[in-house]
Amino acid sequence: GVSPKTIQRWVKKYHIPCQKNEAGHYVFDAETISLLEQIKFEHGTALEQRDSQEPPNKTSAEALFTVYNQFASRLQHIEHQLDQKADDVVSVQLLQHRQEIEELASHLHKLEQRIAKLEENAHKEQANAA
């Protein structure tokens, strides 16, 4: 678990938008909870890596380069996840638009049939009147 103080700190640090209830407590939706879990995972991974590493016997430039590479790798992983999420959202939107277009096409077809029947009835009435 994560302490409430840690959650509050993350909300402020990462500018996570969330609402508060009447008692002043944060109210999180599923998306925000998922984001907080990702932050927790990232913090846990960073702590595990820090604890599992032996003290570096490298020059400070080499140590900084190693840390930079680790962060670059993590950033690339997060960017990949973000791209995947964006692709998923676009796919869902395309499917919704396709369904809406099919519904509109069906409605248009029904209207065309009704117009054809009305025209047919109008021609019959004209023929009967003549």
Helices and strands as residue ranges (DSSP letters): H 4-13, E 19-20, E 26-27, H 30-52, H 60-129
